[in-house]
């Protein structure tokens, strides 16, 4: 999927925006996909296909330093750049799809970004879906101290993100495709690492007063993101607002699992309840 167009971000940077519109009829809502660490929005074409079939228009952006967007791979020029960029995407989507409800769907790092976006009330959204969100990076106290120090002393330093690709999915085809994808990378900078380390606490602090209808779906056997973050959020948030489903045997990429059908069924039912056909 080629970018629909390019959004211009601060500092002369550009963001690659992807679009999967409905071919016929009016959409129930527009879903903005927010991808994970090291990957890009094009990996969600199959998710967009399901959403289109259910009557939803879909947009997605490659994060700064990811995919076809500009920027050093895995780097961030400012601490809140991912939130600022998502605000640009939401504003552009509201303008492109006037009158349509807007749903954020974030996976992993993208789930953290989307949840933080709601927690900080950067822009109003109508609903939120979190897929294996990185609400708990599972870091030790020393690792957090090291990240905080590096983000001050060497904010542009980038190292391997350490993701073990065999734990993406039980489907043996997923990891090799990811590894051979020229738009995927394994870099992470100090600022991005600190965002991952610290921002989950912002989301959890906001959880008791959560008011945006949210579906939280996560992998119970996740080896890349700690499921404890999702469990903590589900416990703290109002059950009347946040619907939570754990897939206990799934690895991290629940939409790419060998048994992804229950995940898509859960998502379809939740969206259908909130966004009936126009």
URRA-V423409 format. One record per backbone hydrogen bond with DSSP energy under -1.0 kcal/mol. CO is the residue of the C=O (numbers start at 1). NH is the residue of the N-H. E is the energy in kcal/mol with one decimal. If there is no record, write none. Layout:
co=CO nh=NH e=E
co=CO nh=NH e=E
//
This chain:
co=5 nh=17 e=-2.0
co=7 nh=15 e=-2.7
co=10 nh=13 e=-1.0
co=13 nh=9 e=-2.6
co=14 nh=70 e=-2.1
co=15 nh=7 e=-2.5
co=16 nh=62 e=-2.2
co=17 nh=4 e=-3.2
co=17 nh=5 e=-1.1
co=18 nh=60 e=-1.8
co=20 nh=58 e=-1.7
co=29 nh=57 e=-2.0
co=30 nh=103 e=-2.7
co=31 nh=59 e=-2.7
co=32 nh=105 e=-2.7
co=33 nh=61 e=-1.0
co=34 nh=107 e=-2.4
co=36 nh=39 e=-1.0
co=38 nh=185 e=-2.4
co=40 nh=43 e=-1.5
co=41 nh=44 e=-2.2
co=42 nh=45 e=-1.3
co=44 nh=48 e=-2.7
co=45 nh=49 e=-2.0
co=46 nh=50 e=-1.7
co=47 nh=51 e=-2.4
co=48 nh=52 e=-2.9
co=49 nh=53 e=-2.0
co=50 nh=54 e=-1.4
co=51 nh=56 e=-2.6
co=52 nh=55 e=-1.6
co=55 nh=28 e=-3.0
co=57 nh=31 e=-3.1
co=58 nh=20 e=-3.2
co=59 nh=33 e=-3.1
co=60 nh=18 e=-3.7
co=63 nh=66 e=-1.9
co=65 nh=74 e=-1.6
co=66 nh=69 e=-2.1
co=70 nh=65 e=-2.7
co=72 nh=75 e=-2.6
co=74 nh=189 e=-2.6
co=78 nh=81 e=-1.4
co=80 nh=84 e=-2.4
co=81 nh=85 e=-2.8
co=82 nh=86 e=-1.9
co=83 nh=87 e=-1.9
co=84 nh=88 e=-1.6
co=85 nh=89 e=-2.0
co=86 nh=90 e=-2.9
co=87 nh=91 e=-2.6
co=88 nh=92 e=-2.5
co=89 nh=93 e=-2.6
co=90 nh=94 e=-2.7
co=91 nh=95 e=-1.9
co=92 nh=96 e=-2.1
co=93 nh=97 e=-2.3
co=97 nh=100 e=-1.8
co=101 nh=30 e=-2.6
co=102 nh=126 e=-2.4
co=102 nh=127 e=-1.1
co=103 nh=32 e=-3.3
co=104 nh=129 e=-2.9
co=105 nh=34 e=-2.7
co=106 nh=131 e=-2.9
co=107 nh=110 e=-2.3
co=108 nh=112 e=-2.0
co=108 nh=134 e=-2.1
co=109 nh=113 e=-2.6
co=110 nh=114 e=-2.7
co=111 nh=115 e=-2.6
co=112 nh=116 e=-2.6
co=113 nh=117 e=-2.4
co=114 nh=118 e=-1.7
co=115 nh=119 e=-2.9
co=116 nh=120 e=-2.8
co=117 nh=122 e=-2.2
co=118 nh=121 e=-1.2
co=127 nh=104 e=-2.2
co=128 nh=215 e=-2.4
co=129 nh=106 e=-2.5
co=130 nh=217 e=-2.9
co=131 nh=108 e=-2.5
co=133 nh=135 e=-1.9
co=136 nh=226 e=-1.6
co=140 nh=144 e=-2.2
co=141 nh=145 e=-2.2
co=142 nh=146 e=-2.7
co=143 nh=147 e=-2.4
co=144 nh=148 e=-2.5
co=145 nh=149 e=-2.3
co=146 nh=150 e=-2.7
co=147 nh=151 e=-2.5
co=149 nh=153 e=-2.7
co=150 nh=154 e=-2.9
co=154 nh=157 e=-1.9
co=155 nh=191 e=-1.1
co=157 nh=190 e=-1.4
co=159 nh=188 e=-2.1
co=164 nh=167 e=-2.1
co=165 nh=168 e=-1.8
co=167 nh=252 e=-1.3
co=168 nh=253 e=-2.6
co=171 nh=174 e=-1.6
co=173 nh=177 e=-1.4
co=174 nh=178 e=-2.2
co=175 nh=179 e=-2.8
co=176 nh=180 e=-2.0
co=178 nh=181 e=-1.1
co=181 nh=184 e=-1.8
co=186 nh=161 e=-2.9
co=188 nh=159 e=-2.5
co=189 nh=193 e=-2.5
co=190 nh=194 e=-2.2
co=191 nh=195 e=-2.1
co=192 nh=196 e=-2.2
co=193 nh=197 e=-2.1
co=194 nh=198 e=-2.5
co=195 nh=199 e=-2.4
co=198 nh=201 e=-1.0
co=199 nh=203 e=-1.7
co=200 nh=204 e=-2.6
co=201 nh=205 e=-2.1
co=202 nh=206 e=-1.2
co=206 nh=209 e=-1.3
co=207 nh=210 e=-2.0
co=213 nh=128 e=-2.3
co=214 nh=243 e=-2.9
co=215 nh=130 e=-3.0
co=216 nh=245 e=-2.8
co=217 nh=132 e=-2.6
co=218 nh=247 e=-2.8
co=226 nh=229 e=-1.3
co=227 nh=231 e=-2.3
co=228 nh=232 e=-2.5
co=229 nh=233 e=-2.1
co=230 nh=234 e=-2.6
co=231 nh=235 e=-2.1
co=232 nh=236 e=-2.0
co=233 nh=237 e=-2.4
co=238 nh=241 e=-1.7
co=238 nh=242 e=-2.6
co=241 nh=214 e=-2.5
co=243 nh=216 e=-3.4
co=245 nh=218 e=-1.8
co=247 nh=220 e=-2.4
co=247 nh=250 e=-1.7
co=250 nh=221 e=-1.6
co=252 nh=254 e=-1.7
co=253 nh=256 e=-1.7
co=260 nh=264 e=-2.1
co=261 nh=265 e=-2.6
co=262 nh=266 e=-2.1
co=263 nh=267 e=-2.2
co=264 nh=268 e=-2.7
co=265 nh=269 e=-2.4
co=266 nh=270 e=-2.1
co=267 nh=271 e=-2.4
co=268 nh=272 e=-2.5
co=269 nh=273 e=-1.9
co=270 nh=274 e=-1.1
co=271 nh=275 e=-2.6
//
